[in-house]
Amino acid sequence: MTELIQYVAIRGDLLKTMGWPVGAVIAQACHACTAVTHLFYNDNYTQTYLANLNDMHKVVLEVPDEASLNDLCSKLSDGNIHHKLWIEQPENIPTCLAIKPYPKKEVQSYFKKYKLLKL
């Protein structure tokens, strides 16, 4: 069976320079994951991913800042990789993005340069 994975990319500067609480940053990732699951709920990969809740595989990565997040978002769009860029309201701040579940081999190249998020 193909390994399905969901990548989540979070801006590190929210914690490091903007002083956001850890819980608020985690909430951003939760928002993005919920939104992308809703948007692509009927997708075959999403359904397969959700069919076995105990074996879901997510990787949470850190992007340095807003420009890096926007660059990643553009590359995913160019590659036709379905994702959701979460923009926190009412501040209108892009905070993170999540892709829908994909086979790892199809999407890992977009995320190789990023490291795991460290709190």
PLY file of the C-alpha trace (Angstrom):
ply
format ascii 1.0
element vertex 119
property float x
property float y
property float z
element edge 118
property int vertex1
property int vertex2
end_header
0.00 0.00 0.00
1.19 3.52 -0.81
2.21 5.56 2.20
0.00 8.63 2.45
1.33 11.70 4.19
0.08 15.13 5.09
2.61 17.93 5.37
1.96 21.01 7.49
4.26 24.03 7.22
4.22 26.63 9.99
5.98 29.97 10.17
8.75 29.82 12.78
8.87 33.58 13.18
5.46 33.51 14.83
7.11 31.92 17.86
10.65 33.26 17.62
10.23 36.94 16.81
6.53 37.74 16.97
6.00 36.18 20.40
2.93 34.09 19.63
2.02 31.58 22.36
2.68 27.93 21.48
-1.02 27.10 21.75
-1.95 29.81 19.26
0.58 28.46 16.75
-0.67 24.91 17.20
-4.21 26.17 16.64
-3.12 27.57 13.26
-1.97 24.11 12.17
-5.23 22.61 13.40
-7.21 25.18 11.41
-5.24 24.46 8.23
-5.57 20.67 8.60
-9.29 20.86 9.26
-9.85 23.25 6.36
-7.88 21.21 3.81
-9.64 18.02 4.92
-13.00 19.73 4.45
-12.06 21.19 1.05
-10.83 17.85 -0.30
-13.03 15.52 1.74
-14.26 13.55 -1.28
-10.76 13.05 -2.70
-9.72 9.39 -2.88
-6.45 9.96 -1.01
-8.25 11.91 1.72
-10.82 9.14 2.14
-8.12 6.47 2.31
-6.18 8.56 4.86
-9.27 9.01 7.02
-10.28 5.34 6.77
-7.53 4.36 9.19
-7.38 7.07 11.83
-4.80 5.25 13.94
-2.25 5.25 11.10
-2.43 8.85 9.90
1.01 10.29 9.09
1.62 14.03 9.40
4.89 15.91 9.27
4.94 19.40 10.79
7.71 21.56 9.37
8.98 25.06 10.00
9.27 27.73 7.33
11.19 30.82 8.42
8.73 33.60 7.67
5.78 34.87 5.64
7.79 35.23 2.41
8.95 31.60 2.66
5.41 30.41 3.35
4.09 32.34 0.35
6.89 30.94 -1.83
6.02 27.39 -0.79
2.35 28.10 -1.46
3.20 29.30 -4.98
5.33 26.22 -5.70
2.54 23.93 -4.53
0.04 25.78 -6.71
2.39 25.57 -9.70
2.73 21.81 -9.09
-1.05 21.38 -8.75
-0.61 20.13 -5.17
-3.87 20.76 -3.33
-3.40 22.68 -0.10
-4.89 25.32 2.15
-3.00 28.43 3.15
-4.39 29.45 6.53
-4.73 33.20 6.98
-5.54 34.19 10.55
-8.36 36.68 10.87
-9.02 39.44 11.69
-5.26 40.12 11.54
-5.05 38.85 7.92
-1.74 37.08 8.65
-0.75 33.96 6.66
0.40 31.55 9.38
0.68 28.06 7.92
-0.43 25.71 5.22
-1.43 22.09 5.01
-1.63 19.84 1.99
-4.28 17.20 1.57
-2.97 13.65 1.99
-0.81 12.45 -0.91
1.51 9.54 -1.58
4.80 10.60 -0.03
6.76 10.14 -3.26
4.53 12.67 -5.05
5.06 15.55 -2.62
8.16 15.11 -0.47
10.38 17.06 -2.89
8.43 20.25 -2.08
9.28 19.92 1.62
12.83 18.50 1.71
14.55 21.79 2.54
12.49 22.40 5.69
13.20 21.01 9.15
10.75 19.69 11.72
9.13 22.42 13.80
10.77 22.78 17.20
8.99 24.55 20.02
0 1
1 2
2 3
3 4
4 5
5 6
6 7
7 8
8 9
9 10
10 11
11 12
12 13
13 14
14 15
15 16
16 17
17 18
18 19
19 20
20 21
21 22
22 23
23 24
24 25
25 26
26 27
27 28
28 29
29 30
30 31
31 32
32 33
33 34
34 35
35 36
36 37
37 38
38 39
39 40
40 41
41 42
42 43
43 44
44 45
45 46
46 47
47 48
48 49
49 50
50 51
51 52
52 53
53 54
54 55
55 56
56 57
57 58
58 59
59 60
60 61
61 62
62 63
63 64
64 65
65 66
66 67
67 68
68 69
69 70
70 71
71 72
72 73
73 74
74 75
75 76
76 77
77 78
78 79
79 80
80 81
81 82
82 83
83 84
84 85
85 86
86 87
87 88
88 89
89 90
90 91
91 92
92 93
93 94
94 95
95 96
96 97
97 98
98 99
99 100
100 101
101 102
102 103
103 104
104 105
105 106
106 107
107 108
108 109
109 110
110 111
111 112
112 113
113 114
114 115
115 116
116 117
117 118
